[in-house]
Amino acid sequence: MLIHAISTGSRMWTRQVEAFTDHARVITFDARGVGRSGNLTGPRHIRDQISDDIAALLDELGEESAFICGVSFGGVIAQHFAATHPHRVEALMVVDSYGDSRPLSLSRAAWLASVYAGSVSNFLPRTLLTGLMQQAYRQWPEAAAHLADAVRSLRPWQAFYTRNAINLVNYLPAITLANYPVWFVLGEDSWWRSERFATEFAAAVPRAKLIRVPDSADPTPLCQPETFNDILRNALIETGHVKND
């Protein structure tokens, strides 16, 4: 089960679907407010809504549980799903995200304030947002093209609600108590404080494997798809989801 970054939709997983469909059942979807899915039912309980959608999708497909992988926004949703539906998680991979964002230090409080303030950027003109994406990801052309395209179909209020719904979280107690394998993958050129969040996650969840990806930013599956596929393939082999050919 692959859970996309904020507002990007399932199309961001094209490289992974191509790489793994012949070896495993690969499930992707558009979260509420994105792509082919309808809107959120409101600004409240968004993480619950999407996590319950994942459970319902697994039910529809006849799958009791899955290897859950989420990137950025999807990493938060993956952890929420793991916390609320732990029996349905066989393994967890969190990419370019965070597990505990409570303002327990000045740097955390500053980061939290910045993301709340930054959520209003969803209402900027799409041409401006498109240009900003292309400039920010100019060293990763594939990511730049995909993210610019995602911005063109952005639903501003849906993105605003979703962004604010994932800012303040703490999933580390639930993940620490669980017994499934955990990976935390980090693009080394991601947003400020991402490295700190990663090391805090690894320290709180001793069994978690922390993997840093050079020359990559959030979202790593778009910036360094081949490297990410190698990481995911190794994790799937380790957990028995694909064979080691």
C-alpha positions, 0 to 999 in steps of 0.5 A, a space after each residue: 500500500 503506497 500513500 502519496 505526498 500531499 496533493 500529488 495523488 497516486 500518479 507519483 507512484 508510477 515508477 514503483 508500480 512499474 517496478 513491483 507489479 510483476 512481483 507483488 500486489 501494489 495498491 495506490 489510491 488518491 486520498 480525499 481531496 486529490 485527483 479522482 477522489 471526492 472532497 473531504 467531508 470537512 476539516 475535522 478528523 481528516 486523518 481518521 477519514 483517510 485511514 478508514 478509507 485505507 481500511 475500506 480499500 483493503 476490505 474491498 480488495 480482500 486484503 487483511 493486512 499490507 506493507 504500508 509505505 507513505 511519503 511526507 503527508 502519506 508518511 503521517 497517514 501511514 503512521 495514523 493507520 498503523 496507530 488506529 489499525 495496527 493488526 492490518 500492518 505487516 511492515 511500515 515505511 515512513 519517507 520524508 516525514 515525522 512521527 512526533 511534531 509536538 512543540 517540545 523545543 524552540 526549534 520544533 515550535 518554530 517549525 510548527 509555526 512555519 508549516 501552519 503559516 505556510 499552509 496559506 500558500 495553497 491559495 497563491 495563483 497556480 501559475 506562481 505555485 507551478 513556477 515555485 515548484 519548478 524552481 525548487 526542484 530544478 535539480 530533479 526534473 522528474 520531480 519538478 514536472 510531476 509536482 508542477 502538474 500536481 499544483 495545476 490541479 490543486 484544490 486549495 481548500 482541500 490542500 489547506 485542510 489536509 496540510 493543517 490536519 497533519 501538522 501536530 502529531 505523536 505516533 511514536 508511542 504506538 509504533 514503539 509498542 508494535 512489533 512490525 518492521 519499520 523503516 524511516 527513509 530521508 532525502 538528505 536535502 529535504 526541508 529544514 529540521 527533517 534530519 532532526 525528525 528522522 534521528 528523533 524517530 530512530 531514537 524513539 523506535 529502536 528497531 527502526 532502520 534509518 536510511 538516508 538518501 543523498 542528493 534527494 529531497 521530499 518526496 524521495 520517490 520522485 527525486 531519486 526513484 531508482 534508489 528508492 526502489 532499491 530500498 523498497 525492494 530490499 525491505 519487501 524481500 526482507 519481509 517476504 513480500 517479494 522473492 529475492 531473484 
